[in-house]
């Protein structure tokens, strides 16, 4: 199974640790920064793609990655936007929009 993990913060790091238990799982990691929590904590050496994924580009990027499943680390975006008033709610709305726009199955973790 080919899994695309978008965001590698706390939940993404936990997902990576669990997914590694299945050697048949191929995990592709993208994040908006080259050094997300999973890299800093040495869960992974590096991210595969450094880019921001939105409802506007999720399908274009997914066609390149060809995932069977997309996992989104919900906390990564919430932490980035949470410093502004209403940021967490805005982040949740962006994630819901991306999930709805995606042609591939998406789970927000």
KEFI-651423 format. One record per atom (N, C-alpha, C): atom name; x, y, z; residue in three letters. Coordinates in steps of 0.02 Angstrom, whole numbers, plus 32768, in hexadecimal, padded with zeros to 4 digits. Layout:
{site:CA xx:X yy:Y zz:Z code:ALA} $
...
% end
This chain:
{site:N xx:802A yy:7FC5 zz:8000 code:UNK} $
{site:CA xx:8000 yy:8000 zz:8000 code:UNK} $
{site:C xx:802C yy:803E zz:8000 code:UNK} $
{site:N xx:801B yy:806D zz:7FD6 code:UNK} $
{site:CA xx:8041 yy:80AC zz:7FD0 code:UNK} $
{site:C xx:801B yy:80E2 zz:7FF5 code:UNK} $
{site:N xx:803B yy:80FF zz:8028 code:UNK} $
{site:CA xx:801B yy:8130 zz:8053 code:UNK} $
{site:C xx:8040 yy:8172 zz:804E code:UNK} $
{site:N xx:801B yy:81A7 zz:8043 code:UNK} $
{site:CA xx:8038 yy:81EA zz:8040 code:UNK} $
{site:C xx:8026 yy:820D zz:8082 code:UNK} $
{site:N xx:8058 yy:821E zz:80A9 code:UNK} $
{site:CA xx:804F yy:8242 zz:80E8 code:UNK} $
{site:C xx:805E yy:828B zz:80DB code:UNK} $
{site:N xx:802B yy:82B5 zz:80E6 code:UNK} $
{site:CA xx:8033 yy:82FD zz:80DE code:UNK} $
{site:C xx:8039 yy:831A zz:8124 code:UNK} $
{site:N xx:8074 yy:8333 zz:8133 code:UNK} $
{site:CA xx:8082 yy:834F zz:8175 code:UNK} $
{site:C xx:80A2 yy:831A zz:81A1 code:UNK} $
{site:N xx:80D8 yy:832B zz:81BF code:UNK} $
{site:CA xx:80FD yy:82FC zz:81E9 code:UNK} $
{site:C xx:810B yy:831A zz:822D code:UNK} $
{site:N xx:80D5 yy:832E zz:824E code:UNK} $
{site:CA xx:80DB yy:834B zz:8291 code:UNK} $
{site:C xx:80CF yy:8313 zz:82C4 code:UNK} $
{site:N xx:80AC yy:831F zz:82FA code:UNK} $
{site:CA xx:80A3 yy:82ED zz:832E code:UNK} $
{site:C xx:807B yy:82B0 zz:8315 code:UNK} $
{site:N xx:8040 yy:82BC zz:82FA code:UNK} $
{site:CA xx:8017 yy:8284 zz:82E2 code:UNK} $
{site:C xx:8038 yy:8261 zz:82A6 code:UNK} $
{site:N xx:8057 yy:8287 zz:827B code:UNK} $
{site:CA xx:8079 yy:826A zz:8242 code:UNK} $
{site:C xx:80B3 yy:823E zz:8258 code:UNK} $
{site:N xx:80D8 yy:8254 zz:828A code:UNK} $
{site:CA xx:810F yy:822C zz:82A5 code:UNK} $
{site:C xx:80F6 yy:81EB zz:82C3 code:UNK} $
{site:N xx:80BF yy:81EF zz:82E8 code:UNK} $
{site:CA xx:80A2 yy:81B2 zz:8305 code:UNK} $
{site:C xx:808A yy:8183 zz:82CE code:UNK} $
{site:N xx:806B yy:819E zz:829A code:UNK} $
{site:CA xx:8054 yy:8174 zz:8262 code:UNK} $
{site:C xx:8090 yy:8153 zz:8240 code:UNK} $
{site:N xx:80C5 yy:8178 zz:8237 code:UNK} $
{site:CA xx:8101 yy:815C zz:8217 code:UNK} $
{site:C xx:811D yy:8122 zz:8240 code:UNK} $
{site:N xx:811F yy:812A zz:8281 code:UNK} $
{site:CA xx:8139 yy:80F4 zz:82AB code:UNK} $
{site:C xx:810F yy:80B4 zz:82A4 code:UNK} $
{site:N xx:80CE yy:80BD zz:82A0 code:UNK} $
{site:CA xx:80A2 yy:8083 zz:829A code:UNK} $
{site:C xx:80A4 yy:8065 zz:8254 code:UNK} $
{site:N xx:80A5 yy:808F zz:8221 code:UNK} $
{site:CA xx:80A5 yy:8076 zz:81DD code:UNK} $
{site:C xx:80E5 yy:8051 zz:81CC code:UNK} $
{site:N xx:811C yy:8062 zz:81EC code:UNK} $
{site:CA xx:815B yy:803F zz:81E0 code:UNK} $
{site:C xx:8159 yy:7FF6 zz:81F5 code:UNK} $
{site:N xx:8128 yy:7FE5 zz:821E code:UNK} $
{site:CA xx:8121 yy:7F9F zz:8235 code:UNK} $
{site:C xx:810A yy:7F72 zz:81FC code:UNK} $
{site:N xx:80EF yy:7F8F zz:81C8 code:UNK} $
{site:CA xx:80D9 yy:7F69 zz:818D code:UNK} $
{site:C xx:810B yy:7F75 zz:8155 code:UNK} $
{site:N xx:8137 yy:7F46 zz:8148 code:UNK} $
{site:CA xx:816A yy:7F50 zz:8114 code:UNK} $
{site:C xx:814C yy:7F57 zz:80CD code:UNK} $
{site:N xx:810D yy:7F43 zz:80C5 code:UNK} $
{site:CA xx:80EE yy:7F49 zz:8083 code:UNK} $
{site:C xx:80D4 yy:7F90 zz:8077 code:UNK} $
{site:N xx:80D0 yy:7FB9 zz:80AB code:UNK} $
{site:CA xx:80B7 yy:7FFD zz:80A4 code:UNK} $
{site:C xx:80EF yy:802A zz:8089 code:UNK} $
{site:N xx:80E0 yy:804D zz:8053 code:UNK} $
{site:CA xx:810E yy:807E zz:8037 code:UNK} $
{site:C xx:80F4 yy:80C3 zz:804C code:UNK} $
{site:N xx:811D yy:80E9 zz:806F code:UNK} $
{site:CA xx:8107 yy:8128 zz:808C code:UNK} $
{site:C xx:812D yy:8161 zz:806B code:UNK} $
{site:N xx:8107 yy:8190 zz:8050 code:UNK} $
{site:CA xx:8123 yy:81CC zz:8032 code:UNK} $
{site:C xx:810F yy:8206 zz:8060 code:UNK} $
{site:N xx:8140 yy:822E zz:8074 code:UNK} $
{site:CA xx:8133 yy:8264 zz:80A4 code:UNK} $
{site:C xx:813E yy:82A7 zz:8083 code:UNK} $
{site:N xx:810D yy:82D4 zz:808B code:UNK} $
{site:CA xx:8116 yy:8319 zz:8075 code:UNK} $
{site:C xx:8105 yy:8347 zz:80B0 code:UNK} $
{site:N xx:8125 yy:8380 zz:80AF code:UNK} $
{site:CA xx:8119 yy:83B2 zz:80E3 code:UNK} $
{site:C xx:812A yy:83F6 zz:80C5 code:UNK} $
{site:N xx:810F yy:842A zz:80E4 code:UNK} $
{site:CA xx:811D yy:846D zz:80CA code:UNK} $
{site:C xx:8162 yy:8486 zz:80DF code:UNK} $
{site:N xx:8183 yy:8461 zz:810A code:UNK} $
{site:CA xx:81C7 yy:8472 zz:811F code:UNK} $
{site:C xx:81F4 yy:8435 zz:8118 code:UNK} $
{site:N xx:8234 yy:8440 zz:810D code:UNK} $
{site:CA xx:8263 yy:8409 zz:8105 code:UNK} $
{site:C xx:8274 yy:83E6 zz:8147 code:UNK} $
{site:N xx:8267 yy:8408 zz:817F code:UNK} $
{site:CA xx:8278 yy:83EB zz:81BF code:UNK} $
{site:C xx:823B yy:83E9 zz:81EE code:UNK} $
{site:N xx:8209 yy:83C1 zz:81DE code:UNK} $
{site:CA xx:81D0 yy:83BA zz:820C code:UNK} $
{site:C xx:81E4 yy:8391 zz:8249 code:UNK} $
{site:N xx:81B7 yy:8389 zz:8276 code:UNK} $
{site:CA xx:81C4 yy:8366 zz:82B5 code:UNK} $
{site:C xx:81E1 yy:8320 zz:82AA code:UNK} $
{site:N xx:81C7 yy:82FB zz:8279 code:UNK} $
{site:CA xx:81DF yy:82B7 zz:826C code:UNK} $
{site:C xx:8229 yy:82B6 zz:8259 code:UNK} $
{site:N xx:8241 yy:82E9 zz:8238 code:UNK} $
{site:CA xx:8288 yy:82EE zz:8226 code:UNK} $
{site:C xx:82B0 yy:8302 zz:8263 code:UNK} $
{site:N xx:8299 yy:8333 zz:8287 code:UNK} $
{site:CA xx:82BC yy:834B zz:82C3 code:UNK} $
{site:C xx:82C2 yy:8313 zz:82F6 code:UNK} $
{site:N xx:828E yy:82EA zz:82FD code:UNK} $
{site:CA xx:828E yy:82B3 zz:832E code:UNK} $
{site:C xx:82AD yy:8272 zz:8312 code:UNK} $
{site:N xx:82CA yy:8276 zz:82D6 code:UNK} $
{site:CA xx:82EA yy:823D zz:82B6 code:UNK} $
{site:C xx:82BC yy:8201 zz:82A9 code:UNK} $
{site:N xx:827C yy:8210 zz:829E code:UNK} $
{site:CA xx:824E yy:81DB zz:828A code:UNK} $
{site:C xx:825A yy:81CA zz:8241 code:UNK} $
{site:N xx:8268 yy:81FE zz:8219 code:UNK} $
{site:CA xx:827C yy:81F6 zz:81D3 code:UNK} $
{site:C xx:82B9 yy:8222 zz:81C7 code:UNK} $
{site:N xx:82DE yy:8210 zz:8194 code:UNK} $
{site:CA xx:831A yy:8236 zz:8184 code:UNK} $
{site:C xx:830A yy:8278 zz:8161 code:UNK} $
{site:N xx:82D7 yy:8275 zz:8134 code:UNK} $
{site:CA xx:82C4 yy:82B1 zz:810E code:UNK} $
{site:C xx:827E yy:82A7 zz:80F3 code:UNK} $
{site:N xx:825E yy:82DD zz:80DF code:UNK} $
{site:CA xx:821D yy:82D8 zz:80BD code:UNK} $
{site:C xx:822A yy:82CD zz:8073 code:UNK} $
{site:N xx:81FB yy:82AD zz:8052 code:UNK} $
{site:CA xx:8202 yy:829F zz:800A code:UNK} $
{site:C xx:81F3 yy:82DD zz:7FE0 code:UNK} $
{site:N xx:81C1 yy:8305 zz:7FF6 code:UNK} $
{site:CA xx:81AE yy:8341 zz:7FD2 code:UNK} $
{site:C xx:81A4 yy:837A zz:8003 code:UNK} $
{site:N xx:81C2 yy:83B3 zz:7FF5 code:UNK} $
{site:CA xx:81B7 yy:83EF zz:801D code:UNK} $
{site:C xx:8189 yy:841C zz:7FF4 code:UNK} $
{site:N xx:8149 yy:841E zz:8009 code:UNK} $
{site:CA xx:8118 yy:8447 zz:7FE6 code:UNK} $
{site:C xx:80D9 yy:844D zz:800F code:UNK} $
{site:N xx:80B4 yy:8482 zz:8004 code:UNK} $
{site:CA xx:8074 yy:848B zz:8025 code:UNK} $
{site:C xx:803E yy:846A zz:7FFB code:UNK} $
{site:N xx:8016 yy:8441 zz:801B code:UNK} $
{site:CA xx:7FE0 yy:841E zz:7FF8 code:UNK} $
{site:C xx:7F9E yy:843F zz:800B code:UNK} $
{site:N xx:7F77 yy:8451 zz:7FD9 code:UNK} $
{site:CA xx:7F37 yy:8472 zz:7FE4 code:UNK} $
{site:C xx:7F01 yy:844F zz:7FBB code:UNK} $
{site:N xx:7EC4 yy:8465 zz:7FC3 code:UNK} $
{site:CA xx:7E8D yy:844A zz:7F9B code:UNK} $
{site:C xx:7E98 yy:8458 zz:7F50 code:UNK} $
{site:N xx:7EBD yy:848D zz:7F41 code:UNK} $
{site:CA xx:7EC9 yy:849F zz:7EFB code:UNK} $
{site:C xx:7EFC yy:8472 zz:7ED9 code:UNK} $
{site:N xx:7F2D yy:8458 zz:7EFF code:UNK} $
{site:CA xx:7F61 yy:8430 zz:7EDE code:UNK} $
{site:C xx:7F65 yy:83E8 zz:7EF5 code:UNK} $
{site:N xx:7F39 yy:83D2 zz:7F21 code:UNK} $
{site:CA xx:7F3E yy:838E zz:7F3C code:UNK} $
{site:C xx:7F3A yy:8359 zz:7F06 code:UNK} $
{site:N xx:7F0F yy:8361 zz:7ED5 code:UNK} $
{site:CA xx:7F09 yy:832D zz:7EA1 code:UNK} $
{site:C xx:7F44 yy:832D zz:7E71 code:UNK} $
{site:N xx:7F5E yy:8367 zz:7E61 code:UNK} $
{site:CA xx:7F99 yy:836A zz:7E36 code:UNK} $
{site:C xx:7FD4 yy:8348 zz:7E58 code:UNK} $
{site:N xx:7FDE yy:8356 zz:7E98 code:UNK} $
{site:CA xx:8015 yy:8338 zz:7EBC code:UNK} $
{site:C xx:8009 yy:82ED zz:7EC7 code:UNK} $
{site:N xx:7FCB yy:82DB zz:7ED5 code:UNK} $
{site:CA xx:7FBA yy:8294 zz:7EE0 code:UNK} $
{site:C xx:7FC5 yy:826A zz:7EA1 code:UNK} $
{site:N xx:7FB9 yy:8287 zz:7E67 code:UNK} $
{site:CA xx:7FC7 yy:8261 zz:7E29 code:UNK} $
{site:C xx:8011 yy:8252 zz:7E23 code:UNK} $
{site:N xx:803B yy:827E zz:7E3D code:UNK} $
{site:CA xx:8083 yy:8272 zz:7E3C code:UNK} $
{site:C xx:8096 yy:823C zz:7E6F code:UNK} $
{site:N xx:8078 yy:823E zz:7EAA code:UNK} $
{site:CA xx:8088 yy:820F zz:7EE0 code:UNK} $
{site:C xx:8065 yy:81CB zz:7ED5 code:UNK} $
{site:N xx:802A yy:81CB zz:7EB8 code:UNK} $
{site:CA xx:8001 yy:818E zz:7EAC code:UNK} $
{site:C xx:7FF2 yy:8167 zz:7EEC code:UNK} $
{site:N xx:7FD3 yy:8187 zz:7F1E code:UNK} $
{site:CA xx:7FC6 yy:8165 zz:7F5D code:UNK} $
{site:C xx:7F87 yy:813A zz:7F5A code:UNK} $
{site:N xx:7F86 yy:8107 zz:7F84 code:UNK} $
{site:CA xx:7F48 yy:80E1 zz:7F8F code:UNK} $
{site:C xx:7F20 yy:8104 zz:7FC6 code:UNK} $
{site:N xx:7F43 yy:8129 zz:7FF1 code:UNK} $
{site:CA xx:7F24 yy:814B zz:8029 code:UNK} $
{site:C xx:7F4D yy:8189 zz:803A code:UNK} $
{site:N xx:7F2A yy:81BF zz:804C code:UNK} $
{site:CA xx:7F4C yy:81FC zz:8062 code:UNK} $
{site:C xx:7F3C yy:8206 zz:80AC code:UNK} $
{site:N xx:7F70 yy:820E zz:80D4 code:UNK} $
{site:CA xx:7F68 yy:8220 zz:811B code:UNK} $
{site:C xx:7F7F yy:8268 zz:8124 code:UNK} $
{site:N xx:7F57 yy:828F zz:8148 code:UNK} $
{site:CA xx:7F68 yy:82D5 zz:8154 code:UNK} $
{site:C xx:7F72 yy:82DF zz:819F code:UNK} $
{site:N xx:7FAD yy:82F6 zz:81B1 code:UNK} $
{site:CA xx:7FBA yy:8307 zz:81F7 code:UNK} $
{site:C xx:7F97 yy:8349 zz:8206 code:UNK} $
{site:N xx:7F5D yy:8344 zz:8226 code:UNK} $
{site:CA xx:7F34 yy:837E zz:8234 code:UNK} $
{site:C xx:7F56 yy:83B1 zz:8261 code:UNK} $
{site:N xx:7F7E yy:839A zz:828F code:UNK} $
{site:CA xx:7F9F yy:83C7 zz:82BE code:UNK} $
{site:C xx:7FD3 yy:83F3 zz:829F code:UNK} $
{site:N xx:7FF2 yy:83DD zz:8268 code:UNK} $
{site:CA xx:8027 yy:8404 zz:8249 code:UNK} $
{site:C xx:800D yy:8447 zz:8231 code:UNK} $
{site:N xx:7FD6 yy:8447 zz:820D code:UNK} $
{site:CA xx:7FB9 yy:8485 zz:81F4 code:UNK} $
{site:C xx:7F9A yy:84AE zz:822C code:UNK} $
{site:N xx:7F7B yy:848C zz:825C code:UNK} $
{site:CA xx:7F5D yy:84B0 zz:8294 code:UNK} $
{site:C xx:7F91 yy:84D6 zz:82BC code:UNK} $
{site:N xx:7FCC yy:84B8 zz:82C6 code:UNK} $
{site:CA xx:8000 yy:84DB zz:82EA code:UNK} $
{site:C xx:801B yy:8516 zz:82C3 code:UNK} $
{site:N xx:801D yy:8510 zz:8281 code:UNK} $
{site:CA xx:8036 yy:8547 zz:8258 code:UNK} $
{site:C xx:8005 yy:8582 zz:8258 code:UNK} $
{site:N xx:7FC5 yy:8573 zz:8257 code:UNK} $
{site:CA xx:7F93 yy:85A8 zz:8253 code:UNK} $
{site:C xx:7F73 yy:85B9 zz:8297 code:UNK} $
{site:N xx:7F81 yy:8591 zz:82C9 code:UNK} $
{site:CA xx:7F60 yy:8599 zz:830A code:UNK} $
{site:C xx:7F72 yy:85D7 zz:8330 code:UNK} $
{site:N xx:7FA6 yy:85FA zz:831B code:UNK} $
{site:CA xx:7FBB yy:8636 zz:833F code:UNK} $
{site:C xx:7F8F yy:8672 zz:8330 code:UNK} $
{site:N xx:7F68 yy:866E zz:82F9 code:UNK} $
{site:CA xx:7F3C yy:86A5 zz:82E9 code:UNK} $
{site:C xx:7EF5 yy:8694 zz:8302 code:UNK} $
{site:N xx:7ECD yy:86C7 zz:830D code:UNK} $
{site:CA xx:7E89 yy:86BD zz:8325 code:UNK} $
{site:C xx:7E62 yy:8693 zz:82F2 code:UNK} $
{site:N xx:7E44 yy:865D zz:830A code:UNK} $
{site:CA xx:7E1D yy:8632 zz:82DD code:UNK} $
{site:C xx:7E48 yy:8605 zz:82B2 code:UNK} $
{site:N xx:7E88 yy:8602 zz:82C0 code:UNK} $
{site:CA xx:7EB6 yy:85DC zz:8296 code:UNK} $
{site:C xx:7EA9 yy:8591 zz:8295 code:UNK} $
{site:N xx:7E97 yy:8575 zz:82CE code:UNK} $
{site:CA xx:7E8A yy:852D zz:82D1 code:UNK} $
{site:C xx:7E4C yy:851C zz:82A8 code:UNK} $
{site:N xx:7E19 yy:8544 zz:82AF code:UNK} $
{site:CA xx:7DDC yy:8539 zz:8288 code:UNK} $
{site:C xx:7DEA yy:8541 zz:823D code:UNK} $
{site:N xx:7E12 yy:8572 zz:822C code:UNK} $
{site:CA xx:7E24 yy:857C zz:81E5 code:UNK} $
{site:C xx:7E4B yy:853F zz:81CB code:UNK} $
{site:N xx:7E7A yy:8526 zz:81F3 code:UNK} $
{site:CA xx:7EA2 yy:84EB zz:81DF code:UNK} $
{site:C xx:7E75 yy:84AF zz:81D4 code:UNK} $
{site:N xx:7E45 yy:84A4 zz:8201 code:UNK} $
{site:CA xx:7E17 yy:846C zz:81FA code:UNK} $
{site:C xx:7DED yy:8473 zz:81BA code:UNK} $
{site:N xx:7DD8 yy:84B0 zz:81AB code:UNK} $
{site:CA xx:7DB1 yy:84BC zz:816E code:UNK} $
{site:C xx:7DDB yy:84AD zz:8130 code:UNK} $
{site:N xx:7E1A yy:84C2 zz:8131 code:UNK} $
{site:CA xx:7E47 yy:84B5 zz:80F8 code:UNK} $
{site:C xx:7E51 yy:846A zz:80EE code:UNK} $
{site:N xx:7E59 yy:8445 zz:8125 code:UNK} $
{site:CA xx:7E62 yy:83FD zz:8120 code:UNK} $
{site:C xx:7E23 yy:83DB zz:8107 code:UNK} $
{site:N xx:7DE9 yy:83F1 zz:811D code:UNK} $
{site:CA xx:7DAA yy:83D5 zz:8105 code:UNK} $
{site:C xx:7DA1 yy:83E2 zz:80BB code:UNK} $
{site:N xx:7DB3 yy:841D zz:80A5 code:UNK} $
{site:CA xx:7DAE yy:842F zz:805E code:UNK} $
{site:C xx:7DDE yy:8404 zz:8034 code:UNK} $
{site:N xx:7E1A yy:83FA zz:804D code:UNK} $
{site:CA xx:7E4A yy:83D0 zz:8029 code:UNK} $
{site:C xx:7E31 yy:8388 zz:8024 code:UNK} $
{site:N xx:7E15 yy:836E zz:805A code:UNK} $
{site:CA xx:7DFA yy:832A zz:805A code:UNK} $
{site:C xx:7DC1 yy:8324 zz:8028 code:UNK} $
{site:N xx:7D96 yy:8355 zz:8026 code:UNK} $
{site:CA xx:7D5D yy:8354 zz:7FF8 code:UNK} $
{site:C xx:7D74 yy:8359 zz:7FAF code:UNK} $
{site:N xx:7DA7 yy:8380 zz:7FA3 code:UNK} $
{site:CA xx:7DBF yy:838B zz:7F5E code:UNK} $
{site:C xx:7DE8 yy:8351 zz:7F43 code:UNK} $
{site:N xx:7E04 yy:8329 zz:7F70 code:UNK} $
{site:CA xx:7E31 yy:82F3 zz:7F5B code:UNK} $
{site:C xx:7E0D yy:82BB zz:7F35 code:UNK} $
{site:N xx:7E2C yy:82A2 zz:7F01 code:UNK} $
{site:CA xx:7E13 yy:8268 zz:7EDC code:UNK} $
{site:C xx:7E28 yy:8227 zz:7EFE code:UNK} $
{site:N xx:7E50 yy:822D zz:7F32 code:UNK} $
{site:CA xx:7E6C yy:81F2 zz:7F56 code:UNK} $
{site:C xx:7E4F yy:81F2 zz:7F9D code:UNK} $
{site:N xx:7E4D yy:81B8 zz:7FBE code:UNK} $
{site:CA xx:7E34 yy:81B7 zz:8003 code:UNK} $
{site:C xx:7E64 yy:81DD zz:8031 code:UNK} $
{site:N xx:7E46 yy:8206 zz:805C code:UNK} $
{site:CA xx:7E6C yy:8230 zz:808B code:UNK} $
{site:C xx:7E53 yy:8225 zz:80D2 code:UNK} $
{site:N xx:7E82 yy:821C zz:8100 code:UNK} $
{site:CA xx:7E73 yy:8219 zz:8147 code:UNK} $
{site:C xx:7E9D yy:824E zz:816A code:UNK} $
{site:N xx:7E7C yy:8278 zz:8192 code:UNK} $
{site:CA xx:7EA0 yy:82A9 zz:81BA code:UNK} $
{site:C xx:7EAD yy:8289 zz:81FE code:UNK} $
{site:N xx:7EED yy:8288 zz:8211 code:UNK} $
{site:CA xx:7F01 yy:8268 zz:8251 code:UNK} $
{site:C xx:7F17 yy:829D zz:8283 code:UNK} $
% end
